[in-house]
Amino acid sequence: TTCWGRSWSPRASPNIPTFGFLFDIDGVLVRGKTPISAAKKAFQKLVNSQGQFLVPVVFVTNAGNCLRQKKADQLSHILGISQDQVVMSHSPLRMFKRYHDKCVLVSGQGPLLDIAQYLGFCQPITIEILRETYPLLDMVDHDRRPKVLVTVVLFGEPVRWETNLQLIIDVLLTGGCPGKPYHQASYPHIPVLACNMDLMWMAEAQSPRFGHGTFMVCLENIYKKITGKELKYEALMGKPSELTYHYAEYLIRMQAAQRHWKEPIQTLYAIGSATISQDDELDHTWQNELAPATATNCRSVLVCTGVYNPHTEVPSDTRESITETVFHGHRDFRFDPALVEPDHIVPDADAAVDLIYQLENFAPNQDIRTF
């Protein structure tokens, strides 16, 4: 059985966990900056009297506009957590070491240079720096001329979409030398790494907002309209990519090892996500950076506090619903109707914790100790 199968394994001990939690943040714990009340109740069931987690827990977010320590700090009003428990959309970029010493163009918003350097990139260039250096896509300041760009990293949706779209296209069509004219020989183009494929996301507004996935759709279609060819990605990360969940599973194993829990983690519960998508066309050499996974199951628990609408009418003919479903996932992810359906649907995070404890026959001992 693969790591993302649907089989079950017997538990070893009622108080030693053989499962872990992967919590979405947006729409599960918070909406925008407002905490969801059920999340606080859920977290009271996850820690003992010393504030230690009773089971391994990782928080997975597609946010990419800050360092993960800041995201951990933002969650401190719900529960004290460490940055080692947070997986940002860009966190798996740590595994792409072959690009860390290259000159890379980074797109998004927030402290992009700090984020890129924290992830290991030694020579990041922002869109703003590129725009200042090429004010009319011409060299005007030779002292500030950057080296040839060899990779594009898309962290998240930018503020000025038109500027980012224009300059990213310039970089792709000139082989990393935007001061030169376009030439057809620049295909395949330089590598593109993208984080967070969410088409939409839920904040305080009543309706979902455009996400980075929408920006990527724009970029892909502009590139294809100009060249007649498909924009290619070296890797896609962030939920629901397989890469991100493998990285989260690695952090779960590290937590269990630090607590000296001897039993292997066999099952992961992704709370808030309905899907884990497989990206067969992309580069999988990142797997060499991680030890083999111990988890044999990953089960999804969808909550009704985010983008999901429990009141949506379900077609009476399920075969028809599969063919008529609008797939909001990324172009390069394989659409598998079996993966779109969650294993469980519950009202909120608190109900999710109760359900998982019941399914695992887990009797949390509030004074559980490490061994």
C-alpha positions as CSV (number, residue, x, y, z in Angstrom):
1,T,0.0,0.0,0.0
2,T,1.3,3.4,-0.8
3,C,1.6,6.2,1.7
4,W,-1.6,7.7,0.4
5,G,-3.7,4.5,0.4
6,R,-7.0,3.9,2.2
7,S,-6.2,0.7,4.1
8,W,-6.2,0.5,7.9
9,S,-3.6,-0.8,10.4
10,P,-4.1,-2.0,14.0
11,R,-3.1,0.2,16.8
12,A,-0.4,-0.8,19.3
13,S,-1.2,1.0,22.5
14,P,-4.1,3.2,23.7
15,N,-1.8,6.0,24.8
16,I,1.1,6.0,22.4
17,P,0.0,7.5,19.1
18,T,0.5,5.8,15.8
19,F,-1.2,8.6,13.9
20,G,-0.7,12.3,13.3
21,F,-2.7,15.4,12.5
22,L,-2.1,17.7,9.5
23,F,-4.2,20.8,10.1
24,D,-5.1,23.3,7.4
25,I,-5.0,26.8,8.9
26,D,-7.1,29.0,6.6
27,G,-10.8,28.1,7.0
28,V,-10.1,25.5,9.6
29,L,-8.4,27.4,12.5
30,V,-8.8,31.0,11.3
31,R,-10.7,33.0,8.7
32,G,-8.4,35.8,7.7
33,K,-7.0,36.9,11.1
34,T,-10.1,35.9,13.0
35,P,-9.8,32.6,15.0
36,I,-12.6,30.0,14.6
37,S,-14.0,29.2,18.0
38,A,-14.1,25.5,17.5
39,A,-10.3,25.5,16.9
40,K,-9.6,26.5,20.5
41,K,-11.8,23.7,21.8
42,A,-10.0,21.2,19.5
43,F,-6.6,22.3,20.7
44,Q,-7.6,21.7,24.4
45,K,-7.9,18.1,23.5
46,L,-4.5,17.9,21.8
47,V,-2.2,18.8,24.7
48,N,-1.5,17.5,28.2
49,S,-1.3,19.5,31.5
50,Q,2.3,20.5,30.6
51,G,1.2,21.9,27.3
52,Q,2.9,19.0,25.4
53,F,1.1,17.6,22.3
54,L,-0.5,14.2,22.9
55,V,0.0,13.3,19.2
56,P,2.2,14.7,16.5
57,V,0.7,17.8,14.9
58,V,1.7,19.8,11.8
59,F,0.0,22.9,10.5
60,V,-0.1,23.1,6.7
61,T,-0.9,26.4,5.0
62,N,-0.7,27.6,1.4
63,A,0.3,31.0,2.7
64,G,3.7,32.0,1.3
65,N,4.1,35.7,2.1
66,C,5.9,35.4,5.4
67,L,8.4,33.3,7.3
68,R,7.0,30.3,9.2
69,Q,8.0,31.7,12.6
70,K,5.6,34.6,11.9
71,K,2.8,32.1,11.0
72,A,3.5,30.2,14.2
73,D,3.3,33.5,16.2
74,Q,0.0,34.3,14.5
75,L,-1.4,31.0,15.8
76,S,-0.2,31.7,19.4
77,H,-3.5,33.1,20.4
78,I,-5.0,29.6,19.8
79,L,-2.1,27.4,21.0
80,G,1.6,27.8,21.5
81,I,3.4,26.1,18.7
82,S,6.9,26.1,17.3
83,Q,7.9,27.0,13.7
84,D,9.0,23.4,13.3
85,Q,5.3,22.4,13.3
86,V,4.4,24.8,10.4
87,V,4.6,23.8,6.7
88,M,4.3,26.9,4.5
89,S,3.6,26.5,0.8
90,H,7.3,27.2,0.1
91,S,8.7,25.0,2.9
92,P,9.6,22.1,0.6
93,L,11.9,24.4,-1.4
94,R,14.5,23.5,1.2
95,M,14.8,20.2,-0.5
96,F,15.7,21.7,-3.9
97,K,19.3,22.3,-3.0
98,R,20.5,22.2,-6.7
99,Y,19.0,25.6,-7.2
100,H,20.2,27.2,-3.9
101,D,23.4,28.6,-5.4
102,K,21.7,29.9,-8.6
103,C,20.5,33.4,-9.4
104,V,16.7,33.0,-9.1
105,L,13.9,35.4,-9.8
106,V,11.3,35.4,-7.0
107,S,7.7,36.5,-7.3
108,G,5.0,37.2,-4.6
109,Q,4.6,39.6,-1.8
110,G,6.0,40.0,1.7
111,P,9.7,39.8,2.7
112,L,10.6,37.8,-0.3
113,L,14.4,38.1,0.0
114,D,14.2,37.0,3.7
115,I,12.0,34.1,2.8
116,A,14.2,33.0,-0.1
117,Q,17.4,33.2,2.0
118,Y,15.8,31.3,4.9
119,L,15.0,28.5,2.5
120,G,18.6,28.4,1.3
121,F,18.7,30.5,-1.9
122,C,21.9,32.5,-2.0
123,Q,21.2,34.8,-5.0
124,P,17.5,35.8,-5.0
125,I,16.3,38.7,-7.2
126,T,12.9,40.2,-6.7
127,I,10.6,41.5,-9.4
128,E,11.1,45.0,-7.9
129,I,14.9,44.7,-8.3
130,L,14.5,43.5,-11.8
131,R,12.1,46.3,-12.7
132,E,14.4,49.0,-11.3
133,T,17.3,47.5,-13.2
134,Y,15.4,47.3,-16.5
135,P,13.1,50.3,-16.4
136,L,12.3,50.0,-20.1
137,L,13.5,46.5,-20.5
138,D,16.9,48.0,-21.4
139,M,20.2,48.1,-19.6
140,V,20.7,51.5,-18.0
141,D,22.8,50.8,-15.0
142,H,25.6,48.3,-15.8
143,D,26.8,48.4,-12.2
144,R,23.5,46.9,-11.0
145,R,23.2,44.4,-13.8
146,P,22.2,41.0,-12.3
147,K,23.6,37.7,-13.4
148,V,21.7,35.6,-15.9
149,L,18.6,34.3,-14.1
150,V,18.4,30.5,-14.2
151,T,15.3,29.8,-12.2
152,V,11.9,31.4,-11.5
153,V,10.3,30.8,-8.1
154,L,6.6,31.7,-7.7
155,F,6.0,32.1,-3.9
156,G,2.4,33.5,-4.2
157,E,0.2,36.1,-5.9
158,P,1.8,39.5,-6.2
159,V,0.3,42.9,-5.6
160,R,1.0,44.2,-9.2
161,W,-0.1,41.3,-11.4
162,E,0.5,43.1,-14.7
163,T,4.2,43.9,-13.8
164,N,5.0,40.4,-12.5
165,L,3.3,38.8,-15.5
166,Q,5.2,41.0,-18.0
167,L,8.6,40.5,-16.4
168,I,8.2,36.8,-15.8
169,I,7.3,36.3,-19.4
170,D,10.3,38.4,-20.4
171,V,12.6,36.2,-18.4
172,L,11.1,33.0,-19.7
173,L,11.2,34.1,-23.4
174,T,14.8,35.4,-23.2
175,G,16.4,32.4,-21.4
176,G,16.9,34.4,-18.2
177,C,18.3,37.6,-20.0
178,P,15.3,40.0,-20.0
179,G,17.4,42.8,-21.6
180,K,17.6,40.8,-24.8
181,P,14.9,40.4,-27.5
182,Y,12.6,37.3,-27.4
183,H,13.9,34.3,-29.4
184,Q,12.1,31.0,-30.1
185,A,15.1,29.0,-29.1
186,S,14.3,29.6,-25.4
187,Y,12.3,26.3,-25.1
188,P,12.2,24.5,-23.0
189,H,12.4,27.6,-20.8
190,I,14.4,28.0,-17.6
191,P,13.0,26.0,-14.6
192,V,9.9,27.3,-12.8
193,L,9.1,26.3,-9.2
194,A,5.7,27.3,-8.0
195,C,4.1,27.3,-4.5
196,N,0.4,27.4,-3.7
197,M,-1.9,26.5,-6.5
198,D,-5.1,27.6,-4.8
199,L,-7.5,29.0,-7.4
200,M,-9.4,30.8,-4.6
201,W,-9.1,31.1,-0.8
202,M,-11.4,32.2,2.1
203,A,-10.8,35.3,4.2
204,E,-13.2,37.5,6.0
205,A,-15.2,38.3,2.9
206,Q,-18.4,36.4,2.3
207,S,-17.1,35.0,-1.0
208,P,-13.8,33.4,-1.9
209,R,-10.9,35.6,-3.2
210,F,-8.6,35.0,-6.1
211,G,-5.5,33.0,-5.1
212,H,-2.1,32.3,-6.6
213,G,-3.6,29.6,-8.7
214,T,-5.5,32.2,-10.6
215,F,-2.3,34.2,-11.2
216,M,-0.7,31.0,-12.5
217,V,-3.6,30.4,-14.9
218,C,-3.0,33.9,-16.3
219,L,0.8,33.3,-16.6
220,E,0.2,29.9,-18.3
221,N,-2.3,31.2,-20.8
222,I,-0.2,34.3,-21.7
223,Y,2.8,32.1,-22.3
224,K,0.9,29.7,-24.5
225,K,-0.8,32.5,-26.4
226,I,2.6,34.0,-27.3
227,T,4.6,30.8,-27.9
228,G,2.0,28.2,-28.8
229,K,3.7,26.0,-26.2
230,E,2.8,24.9,-22.6
231,L,4.5,26.5,-19.7
232,K,6.4,23.8,-17.8
233,Y,6.9,23.5,-14.0
234,E,9.9,21.9,-12.5
235,A,7.9,21.3,-9.3
236,L,4.5,22.3,-7.7
237,M,4.2,22.5,-4.0
238,G,1.7,23.5,-1.4
239,K,-1.6,21.8,-0.8
240,P,-2.8,19.5,-2.4
241,S,0.6,18.4,-3.9
242,E,2.0,15.1,-2.9
243,L,5.4,16.8,-2.4
244,T,4.0,18.9,0.5
245,Y,2.3,16.0,2.2
246,H,5.5,14.0,2.1
247,Y,7.4,16.9,3.6
248,A,4.7,17.2,6.4
249,E,4.9,13.5,7.0
250,Y,8.7,13.9,7.5
251,L,8.0,16.6,10.2
252,I,5.5,14.3,11.9
253,R,8.1,11.6,12.1
254,M,10.6,14.1,13.6
255,Q,8.2,15.1,16.3
256,A,7.5,11.5,17.2
257,A,11.2,10.8,17.4
258,Q,11.8,13.9,19.6
259,R,9.1,12.6,22.0
260,H,10.7,9.1,22.0
261,W,7.4,7.5,20.8
262,K,8.7,4.1,19.6
263,E,5.7,3.1,17.5
264,P,5.9,4.2,13.8
265,I,3.3,6.7,12.6
266,Q,1.0,4.7,10.3
267,T,-1.9,7.0,9.6
268,L,-2.1,10.8,8.8
269,Y,-5.3,12.7,9.1
270,A,-5.5,15.8,6.8
271,I,-8.1,18.1,8.5
272,G,-9.6,20.6,6.1
273,S,-8.4,19.0,2.9
274,A,-10.5,16.8,0.6
275,T,-7.7,15.9,-1.9
276,I,-4.1,14.9,-2.3
277,S,-3.1,15.3,-5.9
278,Q,-0.5,13.4,-7.8
279,D,1.7,15.2,-10.2
280,D,3.2,12.4,-12.4
281,E,4.7,14.8,-14.9
282,L,6.9,16.7,-12.5
283,D,10.4,16.2,-11.1
284,H,10.5,13.8,-8.2
285,T,14.2,13.9,-7.3
286,W,13.3,15.8,-4.2
287,Q,12.3,12.4,-2.7
288,N,16.0,11.7,-2.3
289,E,16.2,14.3,0.4
290,L,13.8,12.5,2.8
291,A,13.9,9.1,4.5
292,P,11.3,6.7,3.4
293,A,7.8,7.4,4.8
294,T,6.4,5.2,7.6
295,A,2.8,6.2,7.1
296,T,0.7,3.8,5.0
297,N,-2.6,5.8,5.1
298,C,-3.6,9.4,4.6
299,R,-7.2,10.1,5.3
300,S,-9.0,13.4,4.6
301,V,-11.4,15.0,7.0
302,L,-13.2,17.9,5.4
303,V,-14.6,20.7,7.7
304,C,-17.5,23.1,6.8
305,T,-15.9,26.3,8.1
306,G,-13.8,27.1,4.9
307,V,-14.5,27.3,1.2
308,Y,-16.5,24.0,1.2
309,N,-20.3,24.7,1.1
310,P,-22.3,21.9,2.7
311,H,-25.5,23.2,1.2
312,T,-24.4,22.8,-2.4
313,E,-27.0,20.6,-4.2
314,V,-25.6,17.2,-5.1
315,P,-26.7,15.7,-8.5
316,S,-28.9,12.6,-8.2
317,D,-26.8,10.7,-10.8
318,T,-23.3,10.4,-9.3
319,R,-21.8,9.3,-12.7
320,E,-23.1,12.5,-14.2
321,S,-21.7,14.6,-11.3
322,I,-18.2,13.2,-11.9
323,T,-18.2,14.3,-15.5
324,E,-19.8,17.6,-14.8
325,T,-17.6,18.6,-11.8
326,V,-15.6,21.7,-12.4
327,F,-12.0,20.8,-11.4
328,H,-10.4,23.7,-9.5
329,G,-7.1,22.0,-9.2
330,H,-4.0,22.8,-11.1
331,R,-3.7,22.0,-14.8
332,D,-0.8,19.5,-14.1
333,F,-2.6,17.5,-11.4
334,R,-4.4,14.4,-12.4
335,F,-8.1,14.6,-11.7
336,D,-9.1,11.5,-9.8
337,P,-12.8,11.6,-8.7
338,A,-12.0,9.1,-5.9
339,L,-9.5,11.6,-4.4
340,V,-11.9,14.5,-4.7
341,E,-14.3,12.9,-2.2
342,P,-13.1,13.2,1.5
343,D,-13.2,10.3,3.8
344,H,-15.2,12.2,6.4
345,I,-17.1,15.5,6.5
346,V,-17.6,17.2,9.9
347,P,-18.8,20.6,11.0
348,D,-15.5,21.9,12.4
349,A,-12.0,21.2,13.8
350,D,-13.3,20.2,17.2
351,A,-15.6,17.6,15.7
352,A,-12.7,16.4,13.6
353,V,-10.5,15.7,16.7
354,D,-13.3,13.8,18.4
355,L,-13.9,11.7,15.3
356,I,-10.3,10.8,14.9
357,Y,-9.8,9.9,18.5
358,Q,-12.8,7.6,18.1
359,L,-11.6,6.0,14.9
360,E,-8.2,5.4,16.4
361,N,-9.6,4.2,19.7
362,F,-7.2,6.7,21.3
363,A,-7.7,7.4,25.0
364,P,-5.7,10.6,25.6
365,N,-4.0,10.6,29.0
366,Q,-3.5,14.3,29.9
367,D,-0.4,13.4,31.9
368,I,1.2,11.3,29.2
369,R,5.0,11.5,29.4
370,T,7.9,11.0,27.1
371,F,9.9,7.8,27.6
